[in-house]
Amino acid sequence: MIQNRKGRRGPRARHDGVLLLDKPTGLSSNAALMRARRALGGARAGHGGTLDPLASGLLPLLFGEATKFAHGLLDADKTYLAELRLGLSTTTGDAEGEVRDDRRDRLVGIDMSRCETVLERFVGEMDQVPPMYSALKRDGKPLYAYARAGQTLDRPARRIRIHRIEPLGFDGERLRIRVACSKGTYVRVLAEDIGEALDCGAHLSALRRERVGELAIEDAITLDDLAGLDESAAAALLAPMDSLLGDLPAVELDATDAARFGHGQRLRLAEAAGLAGMVRVYGPAGLLGLARSEAGVISPTRLVATIEAAAAARPPAPAETEHQSSPTHTPGNTPT
């Protein structure tokens, strides 16, 4: 970050969009974010869902106004490539913990066919108890802090869903699977449960995230490749903000209604009569934000700052807060 003569930090670069990063193992999500921010001139940013240092793979990074739309990523389904080390259970449920139970003698007789039969039991909805070695907080302190102090706390189970488990290979000790699951799923807890179902124990020895919602690892860039780009080239990799909102219906406003929406006014729209729930809203300049649609009225819930700034510089017209208009709406993917 450039500083002026008085030692003050210069203005941050302004970039709005989504960068798909292929995070390496051995690096925390925050550390990966900081390195990516440097490549984009220190722009304001956050990430859309933490990956442990042990894990690699898709880490969506949100820059500028895109940080306002992180919630959809946190709620999205995920897909992981996981490796389970059968016969050894650890204190943390993954390869970073110490071995607490060695049942490798029970691996005799376990083959791919038996693994496939057991894996089928874990497809569907189930209750899962979060691990003690997790970032979930109790009284303002993460659970892993209690665990490191030798404390075990009761944790309420959470309802999750495993959409599918695809067996990929088994070499007699290591079982490789692909897991598509709902938000809140701890794959290392799943690995431990699979190990118990096989009566040999297991821990998660490797994990790679391949998908977050509709975002895929094939479109991601590594930190090494990102570091080789200048700021303008790195910024060109950013996907637009609305790439996070493609599953929401879209409403198009004209310039007049866009200004009203930018002031937080509700709009009654004939074309929105059939829409219920969250919608993405566009004006002539592009994405305006999100709104809740109910009974033909859209109510702003999240505005992008550029629209707020434009609206603040232009006083709203003296009209009713509910205004009749005739926009178009497009369900499904982002308009091209």
Buried (B, 14 or more C-beta within 10 A) or exposed (E): EEEEEEEEEEEBBBBBBBBBBBBBBEBEBEEBBEBBBBBBBBBBBBBBBEBBBBBBBBBBBBBBBBBBBBEBBEEBBBBBBBBBBBBBBBBBBBBBBEEEBEBEEBBEEBEBEEBBEBBEEBBEEBEBEBBBBBEBEEEEEBBBBBBEEEEEEEBEEBEBBBBBBEBEEBEEBBBBBBBBBBBBBBBBBBBBBBBEBBEBBBBBBBBBBBBBBEBEBEEBBEBEEBEEBEBEEBBEBBBBBBBBBBBBBBBBBEEEBBBBBBBBBBBBBEBBEEBEEBBBBBBEEEBBBBBBBEEBBBBBEBBBEBBBEBBEEEEEEEEEBBBEBEBEBEEEEBEE
